[in-house]
Amino acid sequence: MFADFLTRLVRPDPAPLTELDAQLALTALLVRVAQSDGVYAASEREVIRQIAQTRYGLDAAATTDLLTRAEQLEAEAPDTVRFTRAIKDSVAYEDRLGVIEALWSVVLADGSRDPEEDALLRLASSLLGITDQDSNAARLRVARG
């Protein structure tokens, strides 16, 4: 279903993502982190829904559609390295900091930090070009609410 999108996303020289493609890719990354511990909790899905709705100004139906498509994309997407690199190449640093905050929101949504989630978040932060210090500061902001 997403073959053309994924082909464009993982090219050696990806074109900048359209706004809709960026929304889909970033939401799929949130889903990937939520699923990294083998449990895709309802609380994590709800946090992703809230992030998408608030971040992109979507109504409930559009948010549900985006989340459904993001879950499908995540299932079909290549390894995290190529997927995240493509996002890095297409999204400004400031926006990537917001992505890290959103990722931490998902990791912390179920009330526990799982080693698999932590490991994937560290990898995603690095691949997105976010420093450990900036990622830790984002985690602290999210944890404080």
Order of alpha helices (4+ residues) and beta strands (2+ residues): alpha-alpha-alpha-alpha-alpha-alpha-alpha-alpha
